[in-house]
Amino acid sequence: MESRKVKVIDEHGIDREANIICKFSIDDKDYVLYAIERDNENDNLFVSKLVNNNDGTSNMVNIEDSMEKNRINEVIKELITYSINSEEGVLNG
């Protein structure tokens, strides 16, 4: 998948460049998993909810509801585990 970059504003009000990893839907809500480079070797992963605007664009917003956050965290853990297992299968297969 070709990397898509977007600008995000972090919790300190600083513009950052984020790499979109994937978009996914749960319970008819859309989310985006993205990474922001922390240093030359590490990235921080984040998930935001996508909210559609009337003009056809979308905004990424923080997930405020704790139950929703927990559900998303479980899905992300499953995605990462699946990705690691798939990669290991390719490397070992």
C-alpha positions as semicolon CSV with decimal commas, in nm:
position;residue;x (nm);y (nm);z (nm)
1;M;0,000;0,000;0,000
2;E;0,132;0,341;-0,091
3;S;0,193;0,563;0,209
4;R;-0,041;0,859;0,247
5;K;0,077;1,155;0,447
6;V;-0,143;1,403;0,630
7;K;-0,074;1,695;0,861
8;V;-0,194;1,661;1,219
9;I;-0,167;1,891;1,519
10;D;-0,033;1,714;1,828
11;E;-0,138;1,768;2,189
12;H;0,116;2,053;2,215
13;G;-0,026;2,238;1,915
14;I;0,266;2,143;1,690
15;D;0,209;2,050;1,325
16;R;0,330;1,698;1,255
17;E;0,341;1,481;0,946
18;A;0,156;1,151;0,989
19;N;0,163;0,841;0,771
20;I;-0,177;0,679;0,727
21;I;-0,143;0,305;0,785
22;C;-0,502;0,198;0,729
23;K;-0,864;0,299;0,753
24;F;-1,123;0,070;0,907
25;S;-1,486;0,069;1,023
26;I;-1,642;-0,062;1,340
27;D;-2,013;-0,037;1,419
28;D;-2,067;0,198;1,120
29;K;-1,799;0,440;1,244
30;D;-1,482;0,507;1,045
31;Y;-1,136;0,522;1,199
32;V;-0,782;0,578;1,078
33;L;-0,463;0,424;1,216
34;Y;-0,160;0,645;1,160
35;A;0,201;0,682;1,267
36;I;0,402;0,989;1,361
37;E;0,781;0,960;1,357
38;R;0,920;0,986;1,708
39;D;1,285;0,956;1,609
40;N;1,485;0,801;1,325
41;E;1,404;0,445;1,434
42;N;1,064;0,463;1,606
43;D;0,711;0,580;1,531
44;N;0,418;0,642;1,762
45;L;0,087;0,487;1,656
46;F;-0,244;0,671;1,693
47;V;-0,607;0,609;1,605
48;S;-0,861;0,882;1,536
49;K;-1,226;0,877;1,441
50;L;-1,313;1,008;1,095
51;V;-1,600;1,256;1,091
52;N;-1,750;1,344;0,753
53;N;-1,811;1,709;0,669
54;N;-2,094;1,841;0,451
55;D;-1,845;1,928;0,175
56;G;-1,734;1,564;0,132
57;T;-1,410;1,599;0,330
58;S;-1,333;1,427;0,660
59;N;-1,169;1,536;0,984
60;M;-0,974;1,318;1,223
61;V;-1,097;1,367;1,580
62;N;-0,994;1,224;1,916
63;I;-1,191;0,930;2,054
64;E;-1,333;1,055;2,384
65;D;-1,560;0,768;2,494
66;S;-1,367;0,518;2,711
67;M;-1,571;0,217;2,594
68;E;-1,510;0,313;2,232
69;K;-1,137;0,356;2,305
70;N;-1,118;0,012;2,464
71;R;-1,295;-0,148;2,167
72;I;-1,060;0,024;1,921
73;N;-0,754;-0,078;2,126
74;E;-0,862;-0,443;2,107
75;V;-0,909;-0,420;1,730
76;I;-0,566;-0,258;1,686
77;K;-0,403;-0,531;1,897
78;E;-0,568;-0,792;1,674
79;L;-0,451;-0,611;1,359
80;I;-0,093;-0,593;1,486
81;T;-0,094;-0,958;1,595
82;Y;-0,235;-1,063;1,257
83;S;0,023;-0,851;1,076
84;I;0,312;-0,997;1,278
85;N;0,187;-1,353;1,231
86;S;0,140;-1,296;0,857
87;E;0,489;-1,154;0,824
88;E;0,639;-1,444;1,016
89;G;0,455;-1,686;0,788
90;V;0,604;-1,514;0,484
91;L;0,951;-1,512;0,637
92;N;0,930;-1,874;0,757
93;G;0,721;-2,011;0,471
